[in-house]
Amino acid sequence: MAKFNIGASRAAAQGPIRTDSTPTGATHEGGPGFAREPKAELFLLAVANMVGENTFYETAGRRDSRFSALVRQVALTDLEWLTGFATWLRGEANMRTAALVLAAEAAKASVDAGQTGSRAIVDAVLQRADEPGEMLSYWIGHYGKKIPKPVKRGVADAAARLYNEKSYLKWDSDSRGVRFADVIQLAHVDPRTEWQSTLFKYAIEARLSVDGLELPARLKTLCANADLRGTDAATINRWAREGLLADKLAFAGMTWEAVPSLVNGPWTRELWESIIPSMGYMACLAEGTPIWLADGSTAPIEEVVARRLPVLSYDKAWDTRPVKYGANQGARDHSVGDLVPTMPSAWLDTGVRPVATIRFASGRTVEATYDHRWVRQRRGGRQAWEWTVTGDLQAGDRVPVPLTANYFGDEGDAWDGYFVGAMLGDGGMTGVTPEFHGDPEDGATAFMREYATKHGCEVAEYANGRIVRMRFPFKQWKRNPLAEVLRTYEVWGKRCEVKALPSRPFSREFWIGVLSGLIDTDGCVRERVNPKGTRHGSIEYATVSRVLAVQVSDALLRLGVTNTVRTRAVRLGTSMVAGRAIQGRHPIHIVEVSRATAIGRLATLLDLRISYKAAALKRIANTIGHVKAASSEMHGYDERVALDRVVSIEDAGKARTYCVTVHTSSLFVANGLVTGNCLRNLRNFDQAGVSDEVAAEVAARLMDPEQVAKSRQLPMRYLSAYRAAPSLRWAHALEKALDAAVSNIPALPGRTLILIDTSGSMHAGFSKDGTLMRWDAATIFGLALARRCAHAEVISYSNSGLPFPLRSGESLLKSLERWKSGGFFIGGGTNTAGTVRATFDRHDRVVILTDEQNSWGGDPGSAMPQQVPLYTWNLAGYQHGHAAGGPNRHTFGGLSDRAFAMIPLLERGEDCDWPF
């Protein structure tokens, strides 16, 4: 009887991801784990890796270390493959941060090994004009200021390709540590044209704040931008009526969000209809905006969205009723309630959108889209809170600041806090042995002696004038306990300009200790008398680390202490050496507490150990103790909030934007400022009364397959917009857009078994798009694939399987809603092999969408005939797979509709290579 020469036999094609045929480890749930070759493991990890993100089973540090180790390993064996992969990862896969880290680590490994080729991989991943600065920031932060020539040349190649007037307007700002001018000078970028040479010269002179600097006439976009900002509102409105406004904005390197600031007024129907052709779908807060969390830490908005974190939000709706005059209006409620931990109802990735930088009197800045919502104090007349949007904010508007965020974690105590703060101030943490510099007679030095002794370290002191240099050696060949404390708090080895604490849930006592140590070492307590003889004062802290200054300001605000942050630019000093003035290398950031009530509050918190500072603080607090909170400027109607004044609103180009939706108050805290949920442009159109004719044009663009393809958005973007659409005139277009987003899935003949993993570990952030959980992504693509099969059976599984009934002709949106309402998100363990055994019934293929962390049951591939193809889509990138490799056993990563096109190729016997 024939065993191999049978009619059903087919060519055994192979995919690029090769897996061992026998288990060599275990999954995180204890099931048999099958290792993969380094390239395959790196590919699966990279397409699912948001750098710095915790996953269900791996911490961010462990995951990123595995990623870096794999990159270095592959870089030394096949740099050409790695360069192609990096180009694809940054381009088609749109994984910006992972690609940048990959290129940097590959360059480091290659340079250390004396291998050529680093220049090409660095240049390949830098595809946006802010990324040369990002690359240099990453390198300096990890490997110091000695930048190898291949890295410099790769950065220079990219900068010469990417730097132009519009990118300068968009990406160069004070908020970035490495500016365009810094990149040009550090990487020795050679301009390719005369206009680029002029731009480079202007960027450098602007960075140095050269006196009398004027815009060169050759830089037409920059000049047009300046001219447009000086145009009166009547002219802007006339251009809108004539249909010229969009072109004027484009010529000036500006976007539609700048319109309200140009006309100094709200959006009107005419303005909307004039610029709708140049707009996108939705908008919110820019990438990197720090959001206050319930454990006392902060996280950038993109991490909040990716990890679906809870935030701090007010527990009551604020009184924002329109102000009316006359009898029987009733009293207004100025109370704000309390900040409480709140789980958002939606986490939104709103794509790359134009944003504005809002600068406040406190020194805080927020980048937000022009339709992002704020609550402000009413400008005039009867006092009240009122809703507004970024585009309607004006200099002088006052936005609330929280003063009652009494939520902290439990890490650290006051003793460790003071030590860490003092070492951040006057410590040496970049050598082999920790050092501290201070007055031998003051309390800070006495504390250091006591702290070192309790940790078993010696104390060696070396006089240097009035200052003593203290070293804390330990036993030879043993780890220094003080250095270990500093490593625990992640400050060891950091240079002055990058000193900062990690964003972790530190205790209230720890933060008070840190602030006390910082002010004792790098702070001052000033006593003043004004011309009228009134005594007042301030407490100041200075640092060259912008991040640390923001952390200190944030900690003070969480403790109820209002403060301001100001920056003193790099400038020539008065010190002379060999007849030459000495210039500081870094700007100085100063955190100042000067309001009477804030000083009184701070005096009750700090435990200063330097006697003259403690005595001065006590005198100031006693002098101004009778002063009550002001009713204007920084203070509001309720003692639980203060007010921060808007200083300026500037166009900041485009940025990736995110937001969350919280109920009750619709308010959360971004960079220490109370801000509101995002608005969708579709809702804005309806509120402004945009005509049905114009709305029809928007709807046509929304569902245009070509526009959907260009947007490169995952289908859940359209699902989120559909659920938030304010009127039915958008529903059909969004449903069609969702269908178009999955239109590249090929038609599959025969019978297909689709297993969708909805176990507990799949209820984790899907880092490809922060709005998704892994099981959301698996479900939407599993159902989309089922619609393209001649006959499909869809099973949601965890410990066991739950069949999902498909309905002929049902839209994907309706199927998704039925999946959610019908309880098909299960949770629990992962029995993949058992589910295959229970549900396989002579199918032509099996497709599994999973994180591969099966709990028991063994290899799912062994639970079905060897000649039937098994396709696993890995959504997490963990080290070990769930199934053995071999013929008809295929694994893929990077979930997208295009990835499914490999199924018919493999079934025709065609080997599939990497997607690049």
N, C-alpha and C positions, 0 to 999 in steps of 0.2 A: 504494500500500500504506500502511495506517495506521501511523503511528509513535507516536502518543500515545493515541488512542482505542482501547485494547485492553482485553480483559476482565480482565487481571491488574493493571490500573492501580489505585492506591490513593491516597487523600489523603496528601499529604506534610506530616505534622505536624512541629512543631519542639519541641525541648526548650529549657530556659532557658540552657544553656551553648553559646554561639556561638563558633565557631572560624573563623579565616581560611580561605579556599578555596585560597590559594597559600602555599607555604612562605616564611616570613620570617625564619627562623633555623635552628638545628640542635638536635637533642637532645644530651644529654650524651655519647651514643655516636657522634655525628657524622651521624646520619640526618637527613632533612629534618624541620624543626620548624615547627609551625603555631601562631602566636600566638593568644591569646584576649583578649577584651575584659576590662578590669580586674575587673569583678564576677565573671566566670566564673573568672578566674585566682585571685582571692581566695577564692572558694568552695572550689575544689579544694584550694588550699593549706591553708585553715583546717581542713577536715574531716580532714586527714591530718597536722596539725601539732601536735607536742608541743613547746612552746616550750623552746628551749635544747637541742634534740636534734640531733645530727649525723645525716645520712642518707647513703646510699651515694654520692651525687654532690655534695651540698651540705653545707658546714659549718653548724653551728648559727648562727653569727653572720651568715653570708650569707643563710640561710633566714629568720631572724628580721628582718633588715633589709628583705628583700623583702616580708615580711608587713606590717611597719609602714608601708612606703612605699605599698603597695596600700591599706591602711586609710585613710591620710591622703588619698590621691587620691580614693577613693570617698566619704569623709566630706564632701568639699567639693562633690561633684556630686549625691549622693543620700543624705543622712543618714537619711531615712525608711526606705529600703531597708536600709541598714546596721543600723539599730536593730532591724528585724524579723529580719535575719539573725543579729545578736548574740543576740537572745532565743532563737531556734531553736538556735543553736550551743551555748548554755549549757544549754538545757532538753532537747530531744529528742535532740540529738547528744551531749550529756553531755561536751562539751569545755570543762572548767572554766578552765584556764589560758589557752588561746587566746582564749576569750571575754573574759576579764578584760583581757588585753593589748589586744585589739581595742577594747574600750570606752575604755580609758585613752588609746590613741593617737588614736582618733576624737575624744575630748573635747579633747585637746591641739590637734589640727588645727583644730577648730571654734572653740575659744577664741581661738587665734592669729588666725583669720580674722574674728573678730567675729560668728560665726554662732551662732544659738541652737539648742537641742535636745540639748545634752550631758547635761543632767540626766537625761533619760529613758533614754538608752542606758546610763549608769552604773547607774542603778537596776535596769534590766532584767536585767543579767548577774549581779547579786549575789543569789544564790539560797540561799546557805548562811551561817550566822551568823559564820563566820570570814572571809568574803570582804570585808566592809567594811574590816577591818584589812588584808587582802591588797591591796586597791585602794590604800589610803593608803600602804602600804609600797612598792608599785611606783612610785607617783607621787613620793614623797619620794626614793626611791633614784635615779630618773631625772631628775626636774625640780626637786628641792629642796622646801623646806618651804612655799613660797608656793603654796597650793592655791587654784585659781580657785573662785569661788562655785558655778558649775554642778556641778563635781565634788563640792564639799562637800555641796550640796543633794541630789545623787543618792545619795551615801553615806549621808546622814542619812535619806533616805526608806527606804533598804534596812535600815538599822540599826533604825529604829522598827518596821519590819515583822518583822524577824527576831529581835530581842533579847528573850528571855524567860528564865525561870529555868533551864529545861533546857538551853538553848543556852549560858547562862552557865556552868553546871557542865561542859558538854561542851567548850567552845572557849576559855574564858579561862584562861590559865595563864602562869607565869613564862617559859615557853619561847618566847613570842611577843613580838616586838619592839613591835608596836602592839597594846595590850590593848583590851578593851571600853571601859574608862574613857577611854583616849586617843582612841578613835573618837568617843565621846560629846562630849568636850571640843573636839577639833579640828574636827569637823563640826557642832557645835552642834545635837545631836540633841534634838528636842522629844519628850518622852514622850507617848504617846497615851492612857494610862490612869493611874489613881492607883498601881496596883501596879507599872507600869513606871517611874513616877517614883521609887518607893521602891527598885526594883532599880537604877536608874541612880545614885541617891545612894549606895547601899551599894557598888556597883562602884567608884565614884570613891574613897570612903573606904577601901575595902580596898586599892586601888592605892596610896594614900598611906600605908598602914600606920598608920591613926589608932589611937591608944591606946584600949583599952577598947571596941573596936568589937564590937557584938552583932548577931546576926541579927534583923531585924525580923520580928515575928509575921505580918505581911502576906505575907511570902515563904514560902508554905507548902511548896513543893517543896524549897527550900534547908533549911528547918527539918526536914522529913521525912528528907532526906538525912543531916543531922547526927544525927538520932535513930536511924536505921537503922544507921549506923556504930557507934553505941554499944550496939546490941542484942547480948545474949549468944548464943553458938553454939547452946545448947539451944533457944532460942526460934526461931532461924532454921531448925533442923532440924524443929521441930514445924510451922512454917508450910509447909515442904516436904511433909511427910506429909499435911497438910490441904489441899494444893493452893492455898495462899495466897501463896506466895513470889513468883511472877511478878508479881502485882498489887502487892505491897509494893515490889518493885524499881522497877516503872514509876512508882508514886506518888512515889518518892524520886528520880526522874530517873536511876536506875542501870540497868545491864544485867546479863545473866546472868554475864558474866565476873567480876563482883565477888564472886560467891558464895564461892569459896575463902577470900578475905580476910575475909569476914564470919564464917565458921565457924572460921577459923584452922585449916584442915585440908584434906585432899584431897577430890576429888570422890568421891561415892558413887553407887550406882545410884539411890537415892531422890532425891538432889539433881538428878541428870541428868533423871530422868523428870518431875520437878516443873517444870523450866524449859525442856524441849525445845520446847514449842510457841512459845517466843519467840526461838528461835535461828536462825542461818543455816547455811551450809555449811562454811566453812573460815576460817582466820585466821592472822596472822603479825605482821611488823614494820610499824610505822606509816610512812606517807609522810614522806619527809624524813630518815629514819634514815641517817646516813653509813656507807657500807661501804668497807672498805679494799681497794684494788686493787693489782695487782702492780707498777704503774709508779710507786708512791710517792704517788699521788693518792687521793682519795676521791670517791665519787659517791653521791648519794642512792639509796636502795633502788629507787625507782621508775625511775630512769635505768638502774640495773644490769639491771632486768627488761626495760625497753623495748629496750635496746641489746644485751641478752644478753651482758653483759660477764663476763670471768673475774674471780675473786675470790681472796683469799688464804685458804687452808685448811690445816689440819694434815695431814701426810703419813702419820700412823699413827692407828689407833683407840686412844682412851684407855681405860685399865683402869677400867671402871665396874661391875665385877661386884659383886653384893650382898656385903656383909661377913658372913662366917661365923666363928665361934670354935671352937676345939678343935684337935686334932692334924691334921696333914697338909693344912693349908689353903694352904700355899705362900706365897711372898713376893708382894707386890703390886708392879705396875709403875707407878711414879709419873712416869715420863718422858712427855713430851708430843709429841716429834718436832719437826719444823721446819715453819714456815709456808712454803708453796710456792704458786706460781700454779696455780689449779685452774679448769677449765671446768665449771660446774654442769651437772648432767644435766637440770635443769628450772628455769625462771624463772616465777614464779607471781604473777599479779595476783589477790588473794583478796578484792577488793571492800571495801566500807565496813563496818568491824567495830568494836565497842567495844574500847577499849584501856586499859591501865594505864600510868602513868608510874612507872618504877623509878628512884629516885635513889640514887646511890652516894657513898661517902665522898670519892672523888676529885673530886666535883662533876659527874661525867658523869651523863647521864640517857638512858634509852632508853624509847620508847613501844612496847609490844608487847601482843599479845592475851594473854588469860589462859591459853591453852593453848600458848603458844610455849615451846619447850624451851631449857633452860640446863644447863650443867654447873656444879656447885658443890662446894666442899669439904664433906665429910660433917660434920654438926653436932657430933657427939660420938663418943667411943669411938675405935675404930681409924681411922686416917687413910685416906681414900679419896676418889676422885672419884665423884659420883653424878649421875644425870640427874634433873631436876625440871622443872616448868613454872612460868610466871609466877604462876599462881594459888596455888602452894604455896610460893613464895619468902617469906621472912620477914626483917624487919630483923635484921641481924647475920649473915646468910648471906654467904659469900664466893665471889665469881665470879672466874675467872681473867682476867688481863690479859696480852696478848702483850708480850714484851720482845725478840724476835728477828726483827722484821719488817724485815730488812735489804734491802728492795727499794725502790729509788728510780729516777727517770728520769734523763735526761741533759741537761735544760735548765738553763742558768745555771751560774755558777761562784761561788767564795767571794767574789771581788772585787765582782761585781754584787750578790751576796746581802747583803753588809755594807752597801752603799750603799742598797739597797731597805729593809733593816731600820732603818737609821738615819733614813731619810727618813720611814718610817712612824711612827717615834718622835718626832723633833724637827724634822721637815721641814715646809715649807710647799708644798703641791702643788695649791692651788686658784686660784692667780693666773696671771699670764702667764709669770713667771720662777720657777724653783725656788729655794727658800730653805732655810736650815738655821740653827738656833740652838744655840749650844754655848759651852763655855769655850774661849777662844782658846788656852789652853796645853795642852789635853788631846789625846790621840791621835785621838779621833773627829774633831775639827775639822781636825787635820793630814791625816787620811785624806781628808776632803772636799776640801781644797785640792788634794791630789795627784790625786784622781779627776777633779775638774773640769778641771784643767789637761790631763790626758791625753786628755780628750774635747774639748779646744779651747775651753772656756768661760773667760770671765774670772771673777775672784773679787773681789767688792766686799764689804768688811766695815764694819759700823757698830756701834760700841761702845754697849752698853746696860748700864751697871754692870759686873758681873763677866761678863756674857754678851755674846757678839758675834752680831750678825745677819749672816749670809752670804747674798749673792745671787750667782747664777751666770748673768749675761747672755751672750748670744751675738750674732752679727751680725744687724743689723736686717733684717727680712723673711725671715730664714732660720729653719728649725726648730731649736729648742734641743736639742742632743744629749742633755743630761741629762733633759729632759722626754720625749724620745723613748724613753730607757731605761725611764723610769717608765711610759710608755704601753705599752711592750712587755710589761712585767710587770703591766699592768692595775691600777695603783694611782694613776695621775695623776688629779687632780680629785676624789678621794674625801675627804669630810669625816671628822672624827675618829670619829664613831659608826658609820660604815659602812666603815671601812678594813678591807681584807682582801686576801689574795692569791687569785688564781684557782686552781681545782682543776686543776692541770696537772702533768705528770710532771717535777718539778724534781729536780735532782741532789742527792745527799747533801751535797756541798760547798756548794751554794747554800743549803740549809736551815741548815747550820752557820753560814754567813755571816749569814743573816737573823737567827738567834737571837742571835748575837754583837752585831749592830747594835741589835737591840731592847733587849737587856739593858744595853748601854752607854748608851742614851738614856732609855728608860722603865723600866729595871729597877734593882734594888739588890742588893747582897751584904751580908747581915747577919751579924755575929759576935755570939754570945751566950755568957753563962756562967750556968748554972743555980745554984740555992741550994747544991748540993753541990760547986760549983766545977768541974763538967764543962763543957768548951768545946764548943759546937756552933754551927750556923749555918743559913742558908737563902739561896737565890737566888730572887728574886721579880721578876715582870714584871707591870705594871699597864696596863690599857687600858680605854677606854669602849666598845670594839667587842667585842661578845660573839663574833662570828664569828672575829675575829682571835685572841682568847684561846683558843678551841677549836682553831684551827689550830696555835697555838704548843704547846698541850698535846699535840696529836696528833703533831706533829713530834718533840717530846721523847720520847714513848712509842716511836715508831718507831726512835729512836736508843738505846733501852734505858734511858731515864731516867723513872722513875715520878714523878708529880707530882699535885698537886691544883689544882682551880679553885674559887675561892670568889667570891661577888659581894657587894659592899658597896652597899647600897641607897642611893638618893637621899636625902640628909638635909641638914638645916641645918648649915652650916659655922660655924667660929669667926671667919672674916673678916667685918669690918664695913665697910660703905660708907655714908656719910651716916646712921649710926646704925641701919642695917638689916643683918640677917644675910644672907649670900650663900648661895644654894642651888644645888648642882650640878644640871645638866640631865639627866645620864645616870648610871646605875649604873656602878660601877667593877668590872671583872672582873680578878681577881688570880690569876696562875698561879704556884704556889709549889713549889719543889723543896727538901725538908727532910730526907729520909732520907739517912743517911750514905753508903750505897752509891750512891745516885742522885747525890749531890753529887760523889763521887769520879769517877763516870763522866762527869758533865757537865764537870768541870774538865779532863778530857783532851780534850774536844771543842771548847770555846769558844776563840775568839781575841779576847779583850777588849782594846780599845785605850785605854781610860781607865785610867790606871796604878793609881789607888787601888783600883778595883774588881778589876782583875787580881791585885793583891797580896793583897787580902782573900780572894779565892777560893783562891789558892794556900795561904794560911795555914790556911784551914778544911780544905782537902783534906788537907794534911799532918797536921793535928791528928786527923782522924777516919779516916785511911787504914787503920788497923788494924781498923776495925769491919767485921764480916761481915754478910751478909744475915740478917735476922731470920727466924724460922720461923713467924711468925704475921702477922696483919693484912694488910699489902700484899704479903707474899712467900709463895710457895707451895713445893711440893715439888721443883720442877725450876727451875733458874736461868733457864730460858727463859720462865718466866711469873712474874707477881706475882699477888696477890689483892686485889681491891677489895671493900669491904664494903657490903652493901645497907643504906641508911639508912631508906628509906621506900618504900612502894608505894601509889600513889593512883589512884583512878579518873580517867580522862582523857577520858571521853565516847567518841565514835566518830571514826574516821579511816580513810582509804583505806589498805589494808594490802597488803604484798607479801612475797615470800620467794624464796629459791633453795634448791635441793637439791644438796648436794655429797656425794660418796662418801668412802670410807675412814674419815674421822673424823666426818663429819656436822657439822663445826664450821667456822664462818667468823667474821670480826671485824666487829662493828657498833659504831660510835662508840667504838672502842678497847677493846671488851669481847668476850671469846670467847662466842659464842652458837651455838645449834644450828638444824638444819633445822626447818621448820614441821611441825606435826601437823595432820591433818584431823579435824574433829569426828566424822566417821563412824568413824574408827579409835578415837577416844576412847570412843564409845558401845560399841563391841565390847569394848574393854578393861575397861570398867566393868560389863559384863554386862547392858546394857540389854535388856529383854525383847523377844521377837519381836513382841508386840502393839504396843509403843511404836515399834519399828523400822519396822513396817508403816505407822504414822501418818507417820513421817518420810519414808518412801519415797513415800507418796501425795502429800505436799506437794512433794517433789522433782520429781515428774513432772506436777504439776498445771499445765496450760497457762496458767491465769491467774496463778499464782505465777511461772512462768517469764517471762511477759510483764512482770510488775511488777519483776522483778529486773534487767531491761535488761542482761543479761550476754550477751556474745558466745558462740557455741557452743563455742569452745575451752575455756571454763571447765568445761563439763560433760565434755569429752573428758579434760581433766587430772584431774578428780575420778574419772572412770571408771578411768583407769589406776592411780590410787592407792588405789582402794577396797579395804579390808582383807578383805572377805568378799563372797560372791556375792549376799547378800541385798540389796545396793545396786545391782548391775550393771544389772538390768532398768530400775529407776527412772531411773538416769542416762542410759541409752540413750533412754528415752522423753523425758527432759528435753531432750536434744540435738535430737531430732526436733521437739519443740515450739518450740525456739528458732529454727527455720527454717520454721515452718509458714505464715508469711504470703507465701511465694513463690507467685505465681499459676501456674495451670496454663496451659501454652502449647501450642497445636495445631501440627500440621505437624512439619517437620524443623528441628532447631536444631543449629547447630555451635557448640560451646563450646571456646574456646581459653584455656588457663591458662598464663600466663607463669611459667616456673620457671628463668629465666636467673639469672646470678650476682647481678645487682642486686636481684632479688626476695628474696634471702637477706639481708634487712635488717629491722630492727625495724619492726613494724606499729604505729604509735604510737597507734592507736585503742584497743588493748589490749596492755599490755606483755608478755603471755605469747605473743604471736604473732610469727612472721616474716611478711613480706608474702606469701610463697608459701603459707604455711599458711592464711592468710585467704582467698586466692584459691581454693585447692583446696577448702576446706570449702564455700564458697558456690557454686563451680562445680559440684561434685558434687550439692549440694542442689538447684540449679536443674535439673540433668539429671534428677533423680527426678520433677520436676513437668512434664517435657516429654513430649508424646505419643511423640516419637522424638528421641533426642539422640545426638550423637557428641561425645565428650570427648577433647581432644588436649592433652597436656602438651608445651610447645614451648620451645625455646631457639634453637640454630642451625637446628634442624629439628624436625619434629613427631613425637610418640610417642603413638599411639592408646591410650586406656585402655579396656579391655573392661568394659562395664557388665553387671551381673548382676541379673536381675529378682528383686525381693523382698529384695535384700540391704540390711541396715541401713546407715545412713550411717557409723556407727563402723567396721563391717567394711570398707566401701569405703575409708575413710581409712587403715586399717591396711594394706590391700592396696596402696594407692598408695605408701605409705612403703616397705614391704618390697620392692615390685617395681621400685624405682629410677626412679620417675616424677618425683622432684625432680632435675632434670638439671644446672643450672648452665651457665655458658658465655655466649655472646653472645645477641643478640636479633634474630631474623629474622622479624618478625611478618608482613610482606607475603609473603615466600616461603612461610611456613606456610599462609597463607590460600590462595595459589595452588595449593598441593599438596593441600589437604584440602577445598576448597569443591567441592560437587557438587550443585548445584540445591537448596541448602538454603533454607528460608523466612526465616531470620534467622541472623546471626552475633553471638555475644557473646564479647568478649575481656576478660579480667581481667588487668591489666598495670600497670606503672608508666610505660608509653608511651615508654620510652627505647630505641627500636629502633636497631640498629646499621647495617643496610643493607637494601636491597630496596625502599625508597621507601614510599609511602603505602599502607597495607593496604586502604584503602577503594577504591583504584583496581584492586585485584587481584580484585574481585568486581563483579557487575552493580550499576549505580547504583540500580535499583529494589528491591534487597534491603536491608533495614535492617541497619545495623552499630551495635551497642551496645558502647561502650567504658566499662569501669569503671576509673577512675583511682585507684590505691591510694597514690600518693606526692605528687601536687600539684606536680610540677616545672613550670617556666615554659612550655615548649613541648609541644604535643601531637603525636601520631604520625600523625594523619589529618586530611585537609582537612574543613572544615565544608561544610554544604549539606543538601539534602533527603535523608532517610533515613540521616543520619549523626549519631549522638547520643553525647554523653559525660556520664557521671555520676560523682559522688564521694560518699564516705560510704557505705562498703559495709555494707549491712544487708539483711535479708529484705524490709523494706518498700520499699526502693529499686527492687526488681525489679517492683513493681506498676506502674511507669510503662511497661513494655514493651507490655502489651495496650492501654493508653490511646493510645499513639503509633500503634499499628498500626490502631486504629479511626479515626485521623485527628484525634484530639483533641490540641491543643497542651498541653504540660505546663509549668506554671510552677514557680517555686522551691518547695521543700517547706515554706515558711513563709508 
